[in-house]
């Protein structure tokens, strides 16, 4: 072809290049919009995009300059304007970055580009007849049209595929069933992290710097980084003295490998690099890896959640692009930072998975580390549930899954609603000026106190206050004792092996182990309505109601074997005399808590009956009690108050819900605990430890800012006071007096809930019937009466209450559920199934309803249908004991012996060890305060009236005085010399300093009432005296 003398051939080739660049740019943009692949190919395309755009813009300007006729049509002018606006915003985004604050600019850039291309195609079609004159190919408009159309189809198709076929790695789905043992969990016994269930994507290690480079996130996420610096995630590892001491003790006792069970959720910089597997922790705890805690990557590099069985059920993946970001080459670092700013999508794809922010998956993501169990490789014993914040949330009204809850929030809530609230921020990635707080505020004041972090302590205290409330609600007449005939076991079916509490996630989680049908005592309530009085010389029972409000799981949550959480009730008359005090704290509020207080905690024992108080859950063999309050529920605490004869005319009672993490003994042990070198019979094994501990170890290297034992603050979460008149002993006897006010509706309901959960069914029925009188239209009041009657066995009497509730609210799932219980008790299985099905359809995540439906099918011998129903339950919780038990029976009915045998093994794995009572029995006999707390219904007395055994611990601040040999030892002589010098050595001085003050404050009954004198004298005789020749020694298992 001959060359055009006017240069037409060159212009045509240039215009062909322009068309090619335009189509290439469209495909490049479609690919970038449709994908966010975190690899070099995507990054290269992202970097290429602005340069393609710039080159295409230059060539288009040249074209327009030479072909001014292009503007002759309206569509040509519009296309140029749109493309110019798009190019302008493209230049802005090149320098500002396509981050969330610039989303509007990005959408404007894309929108005007699409509009410009649309009008460009419209302008090119009429010009096909003048193509040669314009130096264009006759098929230019068709090429452009087809190219742009294909790019749009490509983007749309890719988007649809991503929508309907999401990355399976990001989908959280439980396995069909649980493994038969811990050896089948995670990556298996030979994997990097086992016995933790954590895995890496390729089974190998991850560079340590990946978990230690959180500082590199600060330039773009300054506020989040600052929040994280204060958080417990930051102090999860050996920069936390409590955790550090527990792991040192664990490795000293059972070795390195079992401690990986902890490392999967605490020590990523050590564990994923294979350091913790190879070296004893004492050798590496002060390395940068040992002090790193959980950094940004610890959560954001997780690519898959394998199940909701916890123990670190996740897969961690090292992104290859991190090699650019963490490169030591400044040029490569600048290029990587620029690429992230230019197009953050790959960065977001890598570090912000759907389960990090989508509400349907957030709690399941958190379950990976906030739900644990032990088994033979860790505890050398058997499967045992440890702490579990997930299951109780999942099965509660807070999640919206429960059909049987007492209360529901206005809308279902997940973990981030409470623990990661939205806070103002200008960080990249903010949404409307807000980000989720990464302080992860919960309940730990101990660690920030030890590091001098007052801002975190204040945030935690603010978070705790009001989450649970306390209400001095009623006075009842002195109970005359419960008849044994009126009490019976509530449930004798299979129970899960646990050292935690069980709530709505279990069929019997909201029922007491023992129930009483004894008539309720006379009552005066509510106390603040002027209905109550006391008489001198009488004994009455003060009823305090503790209600969980802004709590989405059990209260307290977490490692509940290591907290001091208790109800304190103090009564002071108008003469200033303390007439009652339960829940006092020794050492002016810094020592141990009154052992007879009402505690919220778990108390477990090792094989020899020693208290699990060193975070040594791996030695736990039996649980004395796990006393926690479910979310949206209440606990009623009973205090037996003896009114002195010489009391004033009024008594002011003050109730407090106190919280201290960690408990006093554990804090002393974690910072200064050392084994007593003179103990001759010490025996420490994986199963038990009878060691005596001294609290005078060196503090020089503790993981704390100040090298001393911290005074962990006691947070008063809630407080209530009421003043009652005191009448002469000769005045009228106790008379029932109840005041019904609409404002007290939920107070009566809470009181009834507390009684119901303890097994006081008659008392609960009375309270709930009062609720129906205050507001007959409150459907839950009628249901609550019915549920107490159903639990008592009076199903016929429950029916009218349930029908009334259904009439008031046909969509009340709990009414249908308990009606199903009625029909099941009567043997009418079709109607029972129908009622359960209604409740299930409204709350498909309620595993208890699912189990009950399956059980009905089993009773009807519909074994295959029952199997499907129980498998549905296992899709919610693969460790559900009732499902495995019933599947064992169903498969036997189907004569599928292999499947039945497997389910039997799983049932035996998860069920409680019934022989554990051989451990708890002797302990309870020796520790009456703990034995009392283990009873579903019990009373607390003033500290003056407690047993000598409990007072010995309290008065002596957790120390034991008399077991050492009489011969003076060197350390004892040093201790005595220090005490004589400054009067402030350890707990010896504290005891002597405060004993007189405490006894004076109490105004003990022995001083006020001659009739009580012999008993108090006997108690005093049991209090050990301080012998100068004795050193202070901490018990291995204090009575409280």
Rosetta blueprint (number, residue, H / E / L):
1 X L
2 X L
3 X L
4 X L
5 X L
6 X L
7 X L
8 X H
9 X H
10 X H
11 X H
12 X H
13 X H
14 X H
15 X H
16 X H
17 X H
18 X H
19 X H
20 X H
21 X H
22 X H
23 X H
24 X H
25 X H
26 X H
27 X H
28 X H
29 X H
30 X H
31 X H
32 X H
33 X H
34 X H
35 X L
36 X L
37 X L
38 X L
39 X L
40 X H
41 X H
42 X H
43 X H
44 X H
45 X H
46 X H
47 X H
48 X H
49 X H
50 X H
51 X H
52 X H
53 X H
54 X H
55 X H
56 X H
57 X H
58 X H
59 X H
60 X H
61 X H
62 X H
63 X H
64 X H
65 X H
66 X H
67 X L
68 X H
69 X H
70 X H
71 X H
72 X H
73 X L
74 X H
75 X H
76 X H
77 X H
78 X H
79 X H
80 X H
81 X H
82 X H
83 X H
84 X H
85 X H
86 X H
87 X H
88 X H
89 X H
90 X H
91 X H
92 X H
93 X H
94 X H
95 X H
96 X H
97 X L
98 X L
99 X L
100 X H
101 X H
102 X H
103 X H
104 X H
105 X H
106 X H
107 X H
108 X H
109 X H
110 X H
111 X H
112 X H
113 X H
114 X H
115 X H
116 X H
117 X H
118 X H
119 X H
120 X H
121 X H
122 X H
123 X H
124 X H
125 X H
126 X H
127 X H
128 X H
129 X H
130 X H
131 X L
132 X L
133 X L
134 X L
135 X L
136 X L
137 X L
138 X L
139 X L
140 X H
141 X H
142 X H
143 X H
144 X H
145 X H
146 X H
147 X H
148 X H
149 X H
150 X H
151 X H
152 X H
153 X H
154 X H
155 X H
156 X H
157 X H
158 X H
159 X H
160 X H
161 X H
162 X H
163 X H
164 X H
165 X L
166 X L
167 X L
168 X H
169 X H
170 X H
171 X L
172 X L
173 X L
174 X L
175 X L
176 X L
177 X L
178 X L
179 X L
180 X L
181 X L
182 X H
183 X H
184 X H
185 X L
186 X L
187 X L
188 X L
189 X L
190 X L
191 X L
192 X L
193 X L
194 X L
195 X L
196 X L
197 X L
198 X L
199 X E
200 X E
201 X L
202 X L
203 X L
204 X L
205 X L
206 X L
207 X L
208 X L
209 X H
210 X H
211 X H
212 X H
213 X L
214 X H
215 X H
216 X H
217 X H
218 X L
219 X L
220 X L
221 X L
222 X H
223 X H
224 X H
225 X H
226 X H
227 X H
228 X H
229 X H
230 X H
231 X L
232 X L
233 X L
234 X L
235 X L
236 X L
237 X L
238 X L
239 X L
240 X L
241 X H
242 X H
243 X H
244 X H
245 X H
246 X H
247 X H
248 X H
249 X H
250 X H
251 X H
252 X H
253 X H
254 X H
255 X L
256 X H
257 X H
258 X H
259 X H
260 X H
261 X H
262 X H
263 X H
264 X H
265 X H
266 X H
267 X L
268 X H
269 X H
270 X H
271 X H
272 X L
273 X L
274 X L
275 X L
276 X L
277 X L
278 X L
279 X L
280 X L
281 X H
282 X H
283 X H
284 X H
285 X L
286 X L
287 X L
288 X L
289 X L
290 X L
291 X L
292 X L
293 X L
294 X L
295 X L
296 X H
297 X H
298 X H
299 X H
300 X H
301 X L
302 X E
303 X E
304 X E
305 X E
306 X L
307 X L
308 X L
309 X L
310 X L
311 X L
312 X L
313 X L
314 X E
315 X E
316 X E
317 X L
318 X L
319 X L
320 X L
321 X L
322 X H
323 X H
324 X H
325 X H
326 X L
327 X L
328 X L
329 X L
330 X H
331 X H
332 X H
333 X H
334 X H
335 X H
336 X H
337 X H
338 X H
339 X H
340 X H
341 X H
342 X H
343 X L
344 X L
345 X H
346 X H
347 X H
348 X H
349 X H
350 X H
351 X H
352 X L
353 X L
354 X H
355 X H
356 X H
357 X H
358 X L
359 X H
360 X H
361 X H
362 X H
363 X H
364 X H
365 X H
366 X H
367 X H
368 X L
369 X L
370 X L
371 X E
372 X E
373 X E
374 X E
375 X L
376 X H
377 X H
378 X H
379 X H
380 X L
381 X L
382 X L
383 X L
384 X E
385 X E
386 X E
387 X E
388 X E
389 X H
390 X H
391 X H
392 X H
393 X H
394 X H
395 X L
396 X L
397 X L
398 X L
399 X L
400 X L
401 X L
402 X L
403 X L
404 X L
405 X L
406 X L
407 X L
408 X L
409 X L
410 X L
411 X L
412 X L
413 X L
414 X L
415 X H
416 X H
417 X H
418 X H
419 X H
420 X L
421 X L
422 X E
423 X E
424 X E
425 X L
426 X L
427 X L
428 X L
429 X L
430 X L
431 X E
432 X L
433 X L
434 X E
435 X E
436 X E
437 X L
438 X L
439 X L
440 X L
441 X L
442 X L
443 X L
444 X L
445 X L
446 X H
447 X H
448 X H
449 X H
450 X H
451 X L
452 X L
453 X L
454 X H
455 X H
456 X H
457 X H
458 X H
459 X H
460 X H
461 X H
462 X H
463 X H
464 X H
465 X E
466 X L
467 X L
468 X E
469 X E
470 X E
471 X E
472 X E
473 X E
474 X E
475 X E
476 X E
477 X E
478 X L
479 X L
480 X L
481 X L
482 X L
483 X L
484 X H
485 X H
486 X H
487 X E
488 X E
489 X E
490 X L
491 X L
492 X L
493 X L
494 X L
495 X L
496 X E
497 X L
498 X E
499 X L
500 X L
501 X L
502 X L
503 X L
504 X L
505 X L
506 X L
507 X L
508 X L
509 X L
510 X L
511 X L
512 X L
513 X L
514 X E
515 X E
516 X E
517 X L
518 X L
519 X L
520 X L
521 X L
522 X L
523 X E
524 X E
525 X E
526 X L
527 X H
528 X H
529 X H
530 X L
531 X L
532 X L
533 X E
534 X E
535 X E
536 X L
537 X L
538 X L
539 X E
540 X E
541 X E
542 X E
543 X E
544 X E
545 X E
546 X E
547 X E
548 X E
549 X L
550 X L
551 X L
552 X L
553 X L
554 X L
555 X E
556 X L
557 X L
558 X L
559 X L
560 X L
561 X L
562 X L
563 X E
564 X E
565 X E
566 X E
567 X E
568 X E
569 X E
570 X E
571 X E
572 X E
573 X E
574 X L
575 X L
576 X L
577 X L
578 X E
579 X E
580 X E
581 X E
582 X E
583 X L
584 X L
585 X E
586 X H
587 X H
588 X H
589 X H
590 X L
591 X L
592 X L
593 X E
594 X L
595 X L
596 X L
597 X L
598 X E
599 X E
600 X L
601 X E
602 X E
603 X E
604 X E
605 X E
606 X L
607 X L
608 X L
609 X L
610 X L
611 X E
612 X L
613 X L
614 X L
615 X L
616 X L
617 X H
618 X H
619 X H
620 X L
621 X L
622 X E
623 X E
624 X E
625 X E
626 X E
627 X E
628 X L
629 X E
630 X L
631 X L
632 X L
633 X L
634 X E
635 X E
636 X E
637 X E
638 X E
639 X E
640 X E
641 X E
642 X E
643 X L
644 X L
645 X L
646 X L
647 X L
648 X L
649 X L
650 X E
651 X E
652 X E
653 X E
654 X E
655 X E
656 X E
657 X E
658 X E
659 X E
660 X E
661 X E
662 X L
663 X L
664 X H
665 X H
666 X H
667 X H
668 X H
669 X H
670 X H
671 X H
672 X H
673 X L
674 X E
675 X E
676 X L
677 X L
678 X L
679 X L
680 X L
681 X L
682 X L
683 X L
684 X E
685 X L
686 X L
687 X L
688 X L
689 X E
690 X L
691 X L
692 X L
693 X E
694 X E
695 X L
696 X L
697 X L
698 X L
699 X L
700 X L
701 X L
702 X L
703 X L
704 X L
705 X L
706 X L
707 X L
708 X L
709 X L
710 X L
711 X L
712 X L
713 X L
714 X L
715 X E
716 X E
717 X E
718 X E
719 X E
720 X E
721 X E
722 X E
723 X E
724 X E
725 X E
726 X E
727 X E
728 X L
729 X L
730 X L
731 X L
732 X L
733 X L
734 X L
735 X L
736 X L
737 X E
738 X E
739 X L
740 X L
741 X L
742 X H
743 X H
744 X H
745 X H
746 X H
747 X H
748 X H
749 X H
750 X H
751 X H
752 X H
753 X H
754 X H
755 X H
756 X H
757 X H
758 X H
759 X L
760 X E
761 X H
762 X H
763 X H
764 X H
765 X H
766 X H
767 X H
768 X H
769 X H
770 X H
771 X H
772 X H
773 X H
774 X H
775 X L
776 X L
777 X L
778 X L
779 X H
780 X H
781 X H
782 X H
783 X H
784 X H
785 X H
786 X H
787 X H
788 X H
789 X H
790 X H
791 X H
792 X H
793 X L
794 X L
795 X H
796 X H
797 X H
798 X H
799 X H
800 X H
801 X H
802 X H
803 X H
804 X H
805 X H
806 X H
807 X H
808 X H
809 X L
810 X L
811 X L
812 X L
813 X H
814 X H
815 X H
816 X H
817 X H
818 X H
819 X H
820 X H
821 X H
822 X H
823 X H
824 X H
825 X H
826 X H
827 X L
828 X L
829 X H
830 X H
831 X H
832 X H
833 X H
834 X H
835 X H
836 X H
837 X H
838 X H
839 X H
840 X H
841 X H
842 X H
843 X L
844 X L
845 X L
846 X L
847 X H
848 X H
849 X H
850 X H
851 X H
852 X H
853 X H
854 X H
855 X H
856 X H
857 X H
858 X H
859 X H
860 X L
861 X L
862 X L
863 X H
864 X H
865 X H
866 X H
867 X H
868 X H
869 X H
870 X H
871 X H
872 X H
873 X H
874 X H
875 X H
876 X H
877 X L
878 X L
879 X L
880 X L
881 X H
882 X H
883 X H
884 X H
885 X H
886 X H
887 X H
888 X H
889 X H
890 X H
891 X H
892 X H
893 X H
894 X L
895 X L
896 X L
897 X H
898 X H
899 X H
900 X H
901 X H
902 X H
903 X H
904 X H
905 X H
906 X H
907 X H
908 X H
909 X H
910 X H
911 X E
912 X L
913 X L
914 X H
915 X H
916 X H
917 X H
918 X H
919 X H
920 X H
921 X H
922 X H
923 X H
924 X H
925 X H
926 X H
927 X L
928 X H
929 X H
930 X H
931 X H
932 X H
933 X H
934 X H
935 X L
936 X L
937 X L
938 X L
939 X E
940 X E
941 X L
942 X L
943 X H
944 X H
945 X H
946 X L
947 X L
948 X H
949 X H
950 X H
951 X H
952 X H
953 X H
954 X H
955 X H
956 X L
957 X L
958 X L
959 X E
960 X E
961 X L
962 X L
963 X L
964 X L
965 X L
966 X L
967 X L
968 X L
969 X L
970 X H
971 X H
972 X H
973 X H
974 X H
975 X H
976 X H
977 X H
978 X H
979 X H
980 X H
981 X H
982 X H
983 X L
984 X L
985 X L
986 X H
987 X H
988 X H
989 X H
990 X H
991 X H
992 X H
993 X H
994 X H
995 X H
996 X H
997 X H
998 X H
999 X H
1000 X H
1001 X H
1002 X H
1003 X L
1004 X L
1005 X H
1006 X H
1007 X H
1008 X H
1009 X L
1010 X H
1011 X H
1012 X H
1013 X H
1014 X H
1015 X H
1016 X H
1017 X H
1018 X H
1019 X H
1020 X H
1021 X H
1022 X H
1023 X L
1024 X L
1025 X L
1026 X L
1027 X L
1028 X L
1029 X L
1030 X L
1031 X L
1032 X L
1033 X E
1034 X E
1035 X L
1036 X L
1037 X L
1038 X L
1039 X L
1040 X L
